[in-house]
Amino acid sequence: MSAGATGSPCDGLTNKGVKLLVLQPTPFCNIDCDYCYLANRLSTKKMLPKQAVEIVDRLVSAGVVGTDLSMVWHAGEPLTLPPSYYREAFEGLSARRYPFTIRHSFQTNAMLINDEWCDLFQRWNINVGVSVDGPASIHDAHRKDRVGKGTHAKVMEGIRTLQRRSVPFHAIAVVTAESLLHPEEVFDFFLNTGIDRLGFNIEELEGANKTSSVAGDKISNVRRFFEVMAECQERCQHKISIREFENARAAIQGLRGGSSPGSSQGSSQDVRNDQTESFAILTVAWDGSVTAFSPELIDAKSKDYGDFILGNILRDSIADIFSAPKYTRIANAIEEGCKRCAQTCQYFSVCGGGAPSNKYFENGSFESTETVYCRSVVQIPTDIMLAQAERELGISIPKDSPRQAA
């Protein structure tokens, strides 16, 4: 449903529903990464466990949850609250016997992981993501504790505890200017650590983070970084799965519902992603404040919108939130940006319009098109995977493919 469609405010939710619910149990974080997008990470306020249950109840009552719901506990360091907090929340949700499956995920800096946390992860089948940027020299340059000391050693203790307890996890590494200069060292760190699922987040201009060490003319270094990642991945016989390459392969194979890369662009409605879909992603702050589209908008301020809060899910109805004037304005702008991407970008079938938060914070408008994020984690990995397919399959990439357009 486009923002200007008629009918019930919740009509656009009933077909696909909320896919991802990001809950901020607390904005507090026990470390002080210099590229963090969250402004209020010193606050120790928290959402009550029963409020997490109430939030899901409200979504269910509004009929906007499909057959599965992913719940990510994030937007702060979730492990600064005790395991008992999550046991109460999970037991409350489980007692509801919703007609859909809930899959819980934590994104953590791993510094607080111990056996009690592993018990919780295993009891509730938690999807665990660990934030670690690579070897200590790279990681500690940006991920420091509250007194300015590097956190790598403590993170590695948490990782070893997960491995000792056979708790599956993946890693997310922020790519900074330091990373770009040492791609092989970064890859070898993850290989030697025994991490086999890995994603890369290019250091971004978002929210409270107003600068990026990879901005400007560093894009050629980003391309070389991912080229080396692909070479290392092949050399170790794909012992590490890299998210950006997997996403590109899936798009090339037409597994994301759109046309294959390089084909003529359809309308912005033909190919979408969750960040550009109406309410496919909801992010709820500790106090019930809610935003849609990109989770990074939850804590951000804006000269155009003031902030990106659409209402309070603990007080306002889903219908009222969905019909709020601010929501309509933001949704219309995001839709216009998708249309422009569909008209101008040969990679549109890969990403479906990009990440609204990156468009806004890099370009100053949701209605804009290409960003450093697009070039770094969509275009470049797609180029590399297309070239790989060309070599392996002996095919010729069409002239209008994304690779020719880069």
Legacy VTK file of the C-alpha trace (Angstrom):
# vtk DataFile Version 3.0
C-alpha trace
ASCII
DATASET POLYDATA
POINTS 406 float
0.000 0.000 0.000
1.443 3.370 -0.959
1.080 6.200 1.500
-1.597 7.823 -0.606
-3.822 4.743 -0.997
-7.375 4.728 0.285
-9.025 2.339 2.719
-8.262 1.341 6.274
-4.906 2.584 7.615
-3.994 -1.034 8.345
-4.940 -2.411 4.918
-1.317 -2.338 3.788
-0.250 -4.450 6.741
-2.614 -7.376 6.416
-1.042 -8.970 3.340
2.608 -9.112 4.366
2.554 -7.891 7.949
5.344 -6.951 10.293
8.342 -9.154 9.564
10.948 -7.676 11.885
10.336 -6.170 15.309
13.393 -4.451 16.761
13.031 -3.878 20.498
15.290 -1.619 22.510
15.253 -3.166 25.997
17.603 -0.371 27.085
19.517 2.349 25.224
22.500 1.820 27.524
25.747 0.434 26.166
28.729 -0.566 28.276
31.234 0.567 25.635
31.699 3.740 23.584
32.330 2.981 19.898
33.201 6.192 18.097
31.079 5.312 15.044
27.872 4.453 16.947
24.676 6.010 15.563
22.865 6.038 18.947
22.938 9.310 20.869
21.461 8.165 24.201
23.641 5.183 24.973
24.437 6.438 28.484
20.800 6.158 29.530
20.025 3.219 31.818
16.258 3.364 31.327
14.618 0.128 30.284
11.520 -1.453 28.821
9.685 -3.741 31.226
9.533 -7.408 30.160
5.729 -7.321 30.307
5.745 -4.353 27.931
7.501 -6.460 25.299
4.609 -8.913 25.576
2.105 -6.059 25.379
3.723 -4.741 22.202
3.344 -8.086 20.454
-0.209 -8.397 21.785
-1.067 -5.052 20.202
0.355 -6.106 16.845
-1.595 -9.354 17.006
-4.817 -7.555 17.931
-4.347 -5.267 14.938
-3.907 -8.311 12.693
-0.568 -7.172 11.323
1.691 -10.166 12.072
2.125 -12.889 9.478
3.216 -16.489 9.978
6.618 -15.594 11.409
8.024 -12.724 13.448
11.702 -11.969 13.988
12.384 -10.082 17.209
15.794 -8.430 17.483
16.838 -7.101 20.886
19.156 -4.260 19.925
19.691 -0.436 19.852
21.916 -0.568 22.933
23.775 -3.469 24.515
21.032 -5.969 25.394
23.244 -8.000 27.715
23.563 -5.118 30.181
20.179 -6.345 31.424
20.343 -9.716 33.253
19.295 -13.079 31.792
16.343 -13.064 34.192
14.917 -10.066 32.334
14.763 -12.024 29.080
13.523 -15.206 30.728
10.534 -13.231 32.002
9.895 -11.694 28.576
10.306 -14.980 26.686
8.125 -16.925 29.103
5.449 -14.260 28.829
5.507 -14.394 25.051
5.545 -18.195 25.018
2.512 -18.346 27.307
0.476 -16.383 24.762
0.641 -19.247 22.218
0.517 -16.902 19.240
-0.445 -18.455 15.873
3.010 -17.731 14.489
6.632 -18.487 15.265
8.813 -15.932 17.056
12.540 -16.039 16.366
14.622 -14.055 18.869
17.968 -12.454 18.022
20.550 -10.541 20.041
23.232 -8.302 18.577
25.886 -7.994 21.265
29.447 -6.833 21.826
29.954 -10.204 23.619
31.845 -8.709 26.558
29.325 -9.928 29.132
28.751 -13.436 27.777
29.156 -16.203 30.323
27.683 -19.654 30.920
24.376 -18.281 32.218
23.907 -16.347 28.990
24.746 -19.455 26.978
22.100 -21.356 28.935
19.564 -18.718 27.901
20.682 -18.741 24.253
20.357 -22.517 24.064
17.098 -22.769 26.010
15.339 -20.289 23.720
17.252 -20.992 20.496
18.491 -17.408 20.266
20.160 -16.183 17.088
23.330 -14.490 18.362
25.268 -11.850 16.466
28.632 -10.650 17.785
30.093 -7.272 16.870
33.841 -7.615 16.306
35.823 -5.691 13.709
38.779 -8.039 13.252
42.207 -8.228 14.900
42.870 -6.145 18.002
44.796 -3.418 16.175
41.755 -2.672 13.998
38.982 -3.441 16.493
40.454 -1.431 19.377
40.927 1.682 17.247
37.181 2.344 17.413
35.550 -0.048 19.899
36.712 1.224 23.288
35.293 0.972 26.779
34.096 3.925 28.844
37.626 4.802 30.003
39.112 4.640 26.517
40.650 1.170 26.586
40.299 -1.360 23.784
37.643 -4.056 24.180
39.048 -6.777 21.916
40.419 -9.057 24.640
37.116 -9.122 26.500
35.156 -9.691 23.282
37.361 -12.680 22.500
36.600 -14.149 25.936
32.901 -13.972 25.064
33.487 -15.562 21.663
35.477 -18.402 23.180
32.690 -18.993 25.707
30.135 -19.260 22.878
32.400 -21.706 21.058
33.089 -23.762 24.174
29.356 -24.058 24.773
28.644 -24.811 21.085
26.334 -21.798 20.735
26.034 -20.887 17.029
26.661 -17.228 16.224
27.592 -14.931 13.386
29.830 -11.875 13.379
29.298 -8.373 12.077
32.353 -6.235 11.430
32.287 -2.511 10.818
34.641 -1.650 7.974
36.694 1.460 8.700
39.629 3.104 6.947
41.937 0.849 8.975
40.134 -2.260 7.762
40.431 -1.183 4.137
44.209 -1.146 4.410
44.433 -4.708 5.805
41.787 -6.901 4.133
43.761 -10.142 4.327
44.472 -9.639 8.013
40.773 -9.046 8.632
39.778 -12.208 6.761
42.482 -14.326 8.389
41.350 -13.178 11.829
37.842 -14.515 11.273
39.095 -17.698 9.622
41.554 -18.434 12.420
38.987 -17.572 15.092
36.632 -20.190 13.672
33.893 -17.756 12.688
32.103 -19.077 9.619
29.278 -16.522 9.124
30.273 -12.920 8.606
28.732 -9.626 7.544
30.408 -6.308 6.849
28.883 -2.936 7.737
30.680 -0.067 6.035
31.172 2.760 8.534
28.165 4.952 7.852
26.977 8.518 8.289
23.914 7.859 10.435
22.229 9.372 13.439
24.773 10.538 16.000
27.705 9.498 13.780
28.358 12.589 11.647
31.601 11.488 9.980
32.926 8.365 8.291
36.528 7.343 7.728
35.545 5.610 4.455
33.749 8.588 2.896
35.000 10.518 -0.121
37.586 8.910 -2.359
37.846 5.678 -0.324
35.351 3.788 -2.516
38.153 2.297 -4.637
39.614 0.890 -1.424
36.209 -0.584 -0.546
36.149 -2.325 -3.923
39.618 -3.752 -3.342
38.601 -4.834 0.187
35.711 -6.911 -1.122
37.771 -8.267 -4.013
40.309 -9.558 -1.501
37.485 -11.001 0.625
36.235 -12.940 -2.403
39.733 -14.172 -3.234
40.303 -15.288 0.361
36.897 -16.947 0.463
37.691 -18.992 -2.629
41.150 -19.838 -1.353
39.767 -21.350 1.864
37.030 -23.166 -0.080
34.238 -20.989 1.294
34.752 -21.895 4.928
33.383 -18.437 5.697
29.997 -17.329 4.374
29.986 -13.574 3.697
26.562 -11.923 3.906
27.134 -9.369 1.147
28.175 -12.052 -1.338
25.302 -14.327 -0.345
22.834 -11.481 -0.866
24.333 -10.726 -4.261
24.238 -14.380 -5.320
20.605 -14.667 -4.260
19.682 -11.570 -6.241
21.563 -12.780 -9.302
19.726 -16.087 -9.126
16.398 -14.282 -8.845
15.671 -15.519 -5.331
14.516 -12.182 -3.959
11.344 -11.850 -5.984
12.585 -9.381 -8.541
14.054 -9.432 -12.002
17.644 -10.534 -12.347
20.395 -7.909 -12.206
20.872 -6.220 -15.524
17.320 -6.687 -16.749
15.135 -3.697 -17.488
13.810 -1.991 -14.374
10.201 -2.447 -13.362
8.212 -0.106 -11.154
9.278 0.518 -7.581
6.418 -1.806 -6.532
7.910 -4.763 -8.426
11.099 -5.037 -6.380
11.156 -3.975 -2.744
13.090 -4.611 0.406
11.918 -4.645 3.996
13.348 -1.187 4.715
11.160 0.384 2.033
8.003 -1.613 2.768
5.271 -0.050 4.891
5.782 -1.375 8.426
7.658 -4.523 7.401
10.119 -3.355 10.054
9.056 -1.733 13.300
11.558 -0.439 15.834
10.332 0.262 19.345
12.345 2.231 21.893
12.446 1.404 25.609
9.478 3.728 26.289
7.253 2.464 23.463
8.186 5.139 20.924
7.983 3.553 17.500
9.416 4.176 14.067
9.225 2.255 10.796
11.522 1.535 7.844
15.211 1.733 8.908
15.890 0.794 12.566
18.638 3.450 12.715
15.945 6.153 12.671
14.799 5.361 16.223
17.246 7.667 17.986
17.899 10.200 15.222
17.060 13.889 15.015
16.233 15.769 11.856
15.823 19.377 10.746
13.039 18.239 8.404
11.045 15.971 10.718
12.234 16.838 14.209
12.615 13.122 14.833
11.295 9.974 13.192
8.992 8.824 15.990
5.531 8.024 14.626
3.738 7.464 17.914
3.840 5.288 21.000
2.854 1.672 20.499
1.933 1.308 24.205
-0.586 4.166 23.973
-1.585 4.642 20.331
-3.424 2.234 18.065
-1.570 0.710 15.126
-4.112 2.373 12.837
-3.366 5.804 14.312
0.386 5.272 14.005
0.038 4.129 10.415
-2.095 7.149 9.473
-0.042 9.768 11.319
0.861 12.782 9.119
4.571 12.270 9.813
4.337 8.659 8.684
2.559 9.679 5.478
5.198 12.317 4.742
8.101 9.932 5.361
6.472 7.055 3.452
5.745 9.271 0.444
9.349 10.507 0.382
10.728 6.950 0.620
8.376 5.840 -2.159
9.573 8.678 -4.378
13.184 7.697 -3.696
12.377 4.109 -4.713
10.799 5.331 -7.944
13.895 7.351 -8.767
16.134 4.396 -8.022
13.977 2.172 -10.254
14.249 4.694 -13.089
17.966 5.411 -12.861
19.854 2.520 -11.286
20.701 -0.799 -12.911
21.162 -2.308 -9.462
17.555 -1.673 -8.434
16.617 -5.324 -8.932
19.293 -6.232 -6.379
18.368 -3.901 -3.514
14.848 -2.639 -4.219
15.590 0.974 -3.377
18.336 0.888 -0.774
18.262 1.926 2.877
16.175 5.031 3.653
18.328 6.008 6.635
21.467 6.042 4.501
19.754 8.141 1.854
18.608 10.651 4.430
21.831 10.987 6.402
24.183 10.862 3.416
22.166 12.859 0.903
19.803 14.837 3.094
16.624 13.358 1.600
14.648 10.118 1.494
13.827 11.009 -2.101
17.465 10.698 -3.180
19.112 7.736 -4.865
22.662 6.362 -4.706
24.664 6.368 -1.467
28.057 5.172 -0.270
26.125 2.314 1.334
24.681 1.365 -2.075
28.024 1.465 -3.826
29.796 -0.391 -1.036
27.546 -3.255 0.049
25.254 -3.660 -2.970
26.982 -2.630 -6.182
30.518 -3.778 -5.474
29.617 -7.259 -4.124
27.202 -7.703 -7.051
29.951 -6.772 -9.515
32.277 -9.286 -7.912
29.721 -12.099 -7.902
28.757 -11.402 -11.529
32.407 -11.548 -12.539
32.793 -14.779 -10.590
29.777 -16.292 -12.375
31.214 -15.205 -15.703
34.456 -17.031 -14.957
32.943 -20.155 -13.427
30.093 -20.670 -15.872
31.752 -19.376 -18.975
28.916 -16.925 -19.599
29.040 -13.435 -20.981
27.494 -10.747 -18.814
25.033 -8.599 -20.840
26.134 -5.089 -21.655
23.302 -3.562 -19.616
24.279 -5.483 -16.487
25.092 -3.720 -13.220
28.781 -4.505 -13.699
28.947 -2.464 -16.897
27.127 0.390 -15.213
29.414 0.670 -12.199
LINES 1 407
406 0 1 2 3 4 5 6 7 8 9 10 11 12 13 14 15 16 17 18 19 20 21 22 23 24 25 26 27 28 29 30 31 32 33 34 35 36 37 38 39 40 41 42 43 44 45 46 47 48 49 50 51 52 53 54 55 56 57 58 59 60 61 62 63 64 65 66 67 68 69 70 71 72 73 74 75 76 77 78 79 80 81 82 83 84 85 86 87 88 89 90 91 92 93 94 95 96 97 98 99 100 101 102 103 104 105 106 107 108 109 110 111 112 113 114 115 116 117 118 119 120 121 122 123 124 125 126 127 128 129 130 131 132 133 134 135 136 137 138 139 140 141 142 143 144 145 146 147 148 149 150 151 152 153 154 155 156 157 158 159 160 161 162 163 164 165 166 167 168 169 170 171 172 173 174 175 176 177 178 179 180 181 182 183 184 185 186 187 188 189 190 191 192 193 194 195 196 197 198 199 200 201 202 203 204 205 206 207 208 209 210 211 212 213 214 215 216 217 218 219 220 221 222 223 224 225 226 227 228 229 230 231 232 233 234 235 236 237 238 239 240 241 242 243 244 245 246 247 248 249 250 251 252 253 254 255 256 257 258 259 260 261 262 263 264 265 266 267 268 269 270 271 272 273 274 275 276 277 278 279 280 281 282 283 284 285 286 287 288 289 290 291 292 293 294 295 296 297 298 299 300 301 302 303 304 305 306 307 308 309 310 311 312 313 314 315 316 317 318 319 320 321 322 323 324 325 326 327 328 329 330 331 332 333 334 335 336 337 338 339 340 341 342 343 344 345 346 347 348 349 350 351 352 353 354 355 356 357 358 359 360 361 362 363 364 365 366 367 368 369 370 371 372 373 374 375 376 377 378 379 380 381 382 383 384 385 386 387 388 389 390 391 392 393 394 395 396 397 398 399 400 401 402 403 404 405
